[in-house]
């Protein structure tokens, strides 16, 4: 069932504030500035397809920003693909600037600051999903985000065509079918990342991907346990450690590396959250499975280019340094919390 938000009945003087709240509620915390003296009516039509939210957005000129302060307020674990139908859009993220025109699409990562300007009346369909729902590594996400995909090219055309069909049929689908088709859409994005990185897509049977999804959910629910290990994870799912490592080949990284990234990312978010009594670095590290604050600090600096204390201080001002990189390098350190276990890991 669709959910429609329409500002046509909202007094013109109140539309800017109403629209700002509507956009933040529909997607993630954002700053929205309308670029019209008399804001025109705007609409958002929402559908839910499993883990995928599909939203047709039609409105007048505006500018949207996502700062470090807004990231700390939530939604940082989501990605959004915007398929442009009418008007143009300029997206800036990670130093990349892309221009979208009708027939192109781009992906933005809510975990990193970005800005988007739509100088003319526009229409686009936004596909919004949690990053854990698509099995790609952080490096793959870097390839996908802040890139303009032209549907005159074969694979982007296939992705766009599938997404458009999905959005048009969203209101008439049975929930189970909608969930299955949404998974296929996210698999297509993984294939697009593989193509952009020059890799062939590995064979990924449905059963293996379903097991991988359950394993990742288990890891995320036990992320704060310093005893978490490949052996324990494998035993909890009645598979061998060897098979567990094989599953994570679909992620393009080891189990250890995936956990390391998740833990560091959660620590980064906790340190940035505005609270009356800010947690200590050691407390945050311990909460997410690190048993050594000094080892955590070294791993955090290697991952993001600043110390945990520096990140916490910058986030408290709503600003972040240009040097910060939101993912550990591929060959970065894998911190061991005990001689026989790893403790650090999207």
C-alpha positions as CSV (number, residue, x, y, z in Angstrom):
1,X,0.0,0.0,0.0
2,X,1.3,3.4,-1.0
3,X,1.7,6.3,1.4
4,X,1.3,9.8,-0.1
5,X,2.5,13.0,1.3
6,X,1.2,16.1,-0.5
7,X,1.9,19.8,0.5
8,X,-0.8,21.2,-1.8
9,X,-3.1,21.8,1.2
10,X,-0.4,23.3,3.4
11,X,-0.4,27.1,3.4
12,X,2.4,28.4,1.3
13,X,4.1,30.2,4.2
14,X,4.3,26.9,6.1
15,X,5.4,24.6,3.2
16,X,9.2,25.1,3.7
17,X,9.1,23.9,7.3
18,X,6.6,21.1,6.6
19,X,8.6,19.8,3.6
20,X,11.8,19.9,5.7
21,X,10.2,17.7,8.3
22,X,8.6,15.4,5.7
23,X,11.9,14.7,3.9
24,X,13.8,14.0,7.1
25,X,11.0,11.7,8.3
26,X,10.8,9.8,5.0
27,X,14.5,9.4,4.5
28,X,17.2,10.5,7.0
29,X,18.0,13.7,9.0
30,X,18.7,16.3,6.3
31,X,18.9,20.1,6.0
32,X,16.5,21.2,3.2
33,X,16.5,24.7,1.8
34,X,13.8,25.6,-0.7
35,X,15.0,27.8,-3.5
36,X,11.6,29.4,-4.3
37,X,10.1,32.5,-2.7
38,X,6.7,30.9,-3.1
39,X,7.2,27.1,-2.6
40,X,5.2,25.1,-5.1
41,X,3.2,22.0,-3.9
42,X,5.4,18.9,-3.6
43,X,4.6,15.2,-3.2
44,X,6.3,12.0,-1.9
45,X,4.7,8.6,-2.7
46,X,6.2,5.8,-0.6
47,X,6.2,2.0,-1.0
48,X,7.9,-0.6,1.2
49,X,9.4,-3.7,-0.6
50,X,11.1,-5.8,2.0
51,X,14.2,-3.9,3.1
52,X,13.8,-1.5,0.1
53,X,11.9,1.8,0.4
54,X,10.8,3.2,-2.9
55,X,9.8,6.9,-3.0
56,X,8.7,9.0,-5.9
57,X,9.6,12.6,-5.1
58,X,8.2,15.6,-7.1
59,X,9.0,19.2,-5.9
60,X,10.4,22.6,-6.8
61,X,14.0,23.8,-6.7
62,X,15.9,23.1,-3.4
63,X,19.2,22.2,-1.8
64,X,19.7,19.3,0.5
65,X,22.7,18.8,2.8
66,X,23.8,16.1,5.2
67,X,26.5,17.2,7.7
68,X,28.4,15.3,10.3
69,X,26.1,16.6,13.0
70,X,23.1,15.2,11.1
71,X,24.9,11.9,10.6
72,X,25.2,11.6,14.4
73,X,21.4,11.9,14.7
74,X,20.8,8.7,12.8
75,X,20.2,7.0,9.4
76,X,24.0,6.7,8.8
77,X,23.7,3.0,7.8
78,X,21.6,3.7,4.7
79,X,22.2,4.2,1.0
80,X,20.0,6.0,-1.5
81,X,19.8,5.6,-5.3
82,X,18.1,8.4,-7.0
83,X,16.8,7.8,-10.6
84,X,16.3,11.1,-12.2
85,X,13.1,11.6,-14.3
86,X,12.7,15.4,-14.7
87,X,15.0,18.3,-14.0
88,X,18.7,18.1,-13.1
89,X,20.6,17.5,-9.9
90,X,24.2,18.1,-8.7
91,X,25.5,15.7,-6.1
92,X,28.7,16.3,-4.1
93,X,30.2,13.6,-1.9
94,X,33.8,12.6,-1.0
95,X,35.1,15.4,-3.2
96,X,33.3,14.0,-6.3
97,X,30.8,16.2,-8.2
98,X,28.3,14.6,-10.5
99,X,25.4,16.0,-12.5
100,X,22.3,14.0,-13.0
101,X,19.9,14.5,-15.9
102,X,16.8,12.5,-16.8
103,X,17.8,8.9,-17.5
104,X,20.8,8.8,-15.1
105,X,21.1,7.7,-11.5
106,X,23.5,8.1,-8.6
107,X,23.9,6.6,-5.2
108,X,24.6,8.6,-2.0
109,X,25.9,7.2,1.3
110,X,24.2,8.5,4.4
111,X,27.2,7.6,6.5
112,X,29.3,10.4,5.0
113,X,28.5,14.1,4.4
114,X,27.0,15.1,1.1
115,X,25.1,17.9,-0.6
116,X,22.6,17.8,-3.4
117,X,21.2,20.8,-5.4
118,X,18.2,20.6,-7.6
119,X,18.0,24.0,-9.4
120,X,14.7,23.3,-11.3
121,X,11.4,21.6,-10.6
122,X,12.2,17.9,-10.5
123,X,11.0,14.4,-10.2
124,X,13.0,11.3,-9.2
125,X,12.5,7.9,-7.7
126,X,14.6,7.2,-4.6
127,X,15.5,3.7,-3.6
128,X,16.5,3.7,0.0
129,X,18.0,0.6,1.8
130,X,20.3,-0.4,4.7
131,X,23.9,-1.1,3.6
132,X,23.8,-4.5,5.3
133,X,21.1,-5.6,2.8
134,X,23.4,-5.6,-0.2
135,X,26.5,-7.9,-0.1
136,X,29.2,-5.5,-1.2
137,X,32.4,-4.3,0.5
138,X,33.1,-0.8,1.5
139,X,35.4,-0.5,-1.5
140,X,32.6,-1.5,-3.8
141,X,30.3,1.1,-2.2
142,X,33.0,3.7,-2.9
143,X,32.8,2.8,-6.6
144,X,29.0,3.1,-6.6
145,X,28.6,6.3,-4.6
146,X,28.8,9.8,-6.1
147,X,29.0,8.4,-9.6
148,X,26.6,9.3,-12.4
149,X,25.4,6.1,-14.1
150,X,24.2,6.7,-17.7
151,X,21.4,4.4,-18.8
152,X,22.8,4.5,-22.4
153,X,25.3,1.9,-21.1
154,X,24.2,-1.7,-20.9
155,X,24.4,-2.6,-17.2
156,X,23.2,0.8,-15.8
157,X,20.3,0.5,-18.3
158,X,19.4,-2.9,-17.0
159,X,19.5,-1.7,-13.4
160,X,17.4,1.3,-14.2
161,X,14.9,-0.6,-16.2
162,X,14.4,-3.2,-13.4
163,X,14.1,-0.5,-10.8
164,X,11.5,1.4,-12.8
165,X,9.4,-1.7,-13.3
166,X,9.7,-2.5,-9.6
167,X,8.6,1.0,-8.6
168,X,5.6,1.0,-11.0
169,X,4.4,-2.4,-9.7
170,X,5.2,-1.7,-6.0
171,X,1.6,-0.9,-5.0
172,X,0.1,-4.2,-6.4
173,X,2.7,-6.8,-5.2
174,X,2.2,-9.4,-2.4
175,X,4.7,-8.7,0.4
176,X,6.7,-11.9,-0.1
177,X,7.1,-11.3,-3.8
178,X,8.0,-7.7,-3.2
179,X,10.8,-8.8,-0.8
180,X,12.2,-11.3,-3.3
181,X,12.2,-8.7,-6.1
182,X,13.9,-6.2,-3.9
183,X,16.7,-8.7,-3.1
184,X,17.2,-9.1,-6.9
185,X,17.4,-5.3,-7.3
186,X,20.2,-5.1,-4.7
187,X,22.0,-8.1,-6.3
188,X,22.0,-6.0,-9.6
189,X,23.7,-3.2,-7.7
190,X,26.4,-5.6,-6.5
191,X,26.9,-6.8,-10.1
192,X,27.2,-3.2,-11.2
193,X,30.0,-2.7,-8.6
194,X,31.7,-5.8,-9.8
195,X,31.6,-4.6,-13.4
196,X,33.0,-1.2,-12.4
197,X,35.9,-2.8,-10.5
198,X,36.7,-5.1,-13.4
199,X,35.7,-8.3,-11.6
200,X,33.6,-11.1,-12.8
201,X,30.6,-11.8,-10.6
202,X,31.2,-14.9,-8.4
203,X,28.7,-17.7,-8.4
204,X,26.3,-16.8,-5.6
205,X,23.6,-19.5,-5.0
206,X,20.5,-18.3,-3.2
207,X,21.1,-20.7,-0.3
208,X,24.6,-19.4,0.3
209,X,23.5,-15.8,0.2
210,X,20.7,-16.6,2.7
211,X,23.2,-18.2,5.0
212,X,25.5,-15.2,4.7
213,X,22.7,-12.8,5.6
214,X,21.9,-14.8,8.7
215,X,25.6,-14.9,9.7
216,X,25.9,-11.1,9.2
217,X,22.9,-10.6,11.3
218,X,24.3,-12.8,14.1
219,X,27.6,-10.9,14.0
220,X,25.9,-7.5,14.2
221,X,23.8,-8.7,17.2
222,X,27.0,-10.0,19.0
223,X,29.4,-7.2,17.9
224,X,30.1,-6.1,21.4
225,X,31.2,-9.6,22.5
226,X,35.1,-9.7,22.7
227,X,34.9,-13.5,22.4
228,X,33.3,-13.4,19.0
229,X,35.4,-15.5,16.6
230,X,35.1,-17.4,13.3
231,X,35.0,-20.6,15.3
232,X,32.0,-19.5,17.4
233,X,30.2,-17.9,14.5
234,X,30.6,-21.1,12.4
235,X,29.4,-23.3,15.3
236,X,26.3,-21.1,15.9
237,X,25.3,-21.7,12.3
238,X,26.3,-25.4,12.1
239,X,28.8,-24.8,9.3
240,X,32.6,-25.3,9.1
241,X,35.0,-22.4,9.6
242,X,36.2,-23.1,6.0
243,X,32.7,-22.7,4.6
244,X,32.3,-19.5,6.7
245,X,35.3,-18.0,5.0
246,X,34.0,-19.1,1.6
247,X,30.7,-17.3,2.3
248,X,32.6,-14.0,2.9
249,X,34.2,-14.3,-0.5
250,X,30.9,-12.8,-1.7
251,X,31.9,-9.7,0.5
252,X,35.3,-9.5,-1.1
253,X,37.0,-9.7,2.3
254,X,37.6,-12.1,5.2
255,X,35.2,-12.6,8.2
256,X,37.8,-10.9,10.4
257,X,38.0,-7.8,8.1
258,X,34.2,-7.5,8.0
259,X,33.9,-7.6,11.8
260,X,36.7,-5.1,12.1
261,X,34.9,-2.6,9.9
262,X,31.6,-3.0,11.6
263,X,33.2,-2.5,15.1
264,X,35.2,0.6,14.0
265,X,32.1,2.0,12.3
266,X,30.0,1.6,15.3
267,X,32.6,3.2,17.5
268,X,32.9,6.1,15.1
269,X,29.1,6.7,15.3
270,X,28.9,6.4,19.0
271,X,31.8,8.9,19.5
272,X,29.9,11.4,17.3
273,X,26.5,11.2,19.0
274,X,25.5,14.3,20.9
275,X,25.0,13.3,24.6
276,X,24.9,15.3,27.9
277,X,27.8,13.2,29.2
278,X,30.1,12.2,26.4
279,X,31.3,8.6,26.7
280,X,35.1,8.0,27.1
281,X,37.0,6.5,24.2
282,X,37.7,3.5,26.4
283,X,34.0,3.0,27.2
284,X,33.0,3.1,23.5
285,X,35.8,0.8,22.5
286,X,34.8,-1.7,25.2
287,X,31.1,-1.5,24.2
288,X,32.0,-2.8,20.7
289,X,34.3,-5.6,21.6
290,X,37.8,-4.0,21.9
291,X,39.6,-5.0,25.1
292,X,42.6,-2.6,24.6
293,X,41.9,1.1,24.3
294,X,45.4,1.8,22.9
295,X,45.0,-0.8,20.2
296,X,41.6,0.6,19.3
297,X,43.0,4.1,19.0
298,X,45.7,2.9,16.6
299,X,43.2,1.0,14.5
300,X,40.8,4.0,14.5
301,X,43.5,6.4,13.3
302,X,44.6,3.9,10.6
303,X,41.0,3.7,9.4
304,X,39.9,7.3,9.5
305,X,43.0,9.4,9.6
306,X,42.3,11.0,13.0
307,X,42.4,9.7,16.6
308,X,39.1,8.8,18.4
309,X,39.4,11.9,20.6
310,X,39.9,14.2,17.6
311,X,36.9,12.6,15.8
312,X,34.7,13.1,19.0
313,X,35.8,16.7,19.3
314,X,35.2,17.5,15.7
315,X,31.8,15.8,15.6
316,X,30.8,17.8,18.7
317,X,31.1,21.0,16.6
318,X,29.1,19.5,13.7
319,X,32.3,19.5,11.5
320,X,34.7,16.8,10.5
321,X,38.2,17.1,9.1
322,X,38.8,16.6,5.4
323,X,41.4,13.9,6.3
324,X,38.8,11.6,7.7
325,X,38.2,8.5,5.6
326,X,35.1,6.5,6.7
327,X,36.5,3.0,5.9
328,X,39.7,1.2,6.7
329,X,42.1,0.6,3.8
330,X,42.0,-2.8,2.3
331,X,45.5,-3.6,3.6
332,X,44.9,-1.9,7.0
333,X,45.6,-3.5,10.3
334,X,43.4,-6.2,11.7
335,X,43.5,-5.6,15.4
336,X,43.8,-8.8,17.6
337,X,42.2,-8.5,21.0
338,X,43.8,-11.7,22.3
339,X,46.6,-13.9,20.8
340,X,44.0,-16.3,19.4
341,X,41.0,-14.0,18.5
342,X,40.4,-10.9,16.5
343,X,38.6,-7.9,18.0
344,X,38.1,-5.4,15.3
345,X,36.5,-5.6,12.1
346,X,30.1,-2.4,6.9
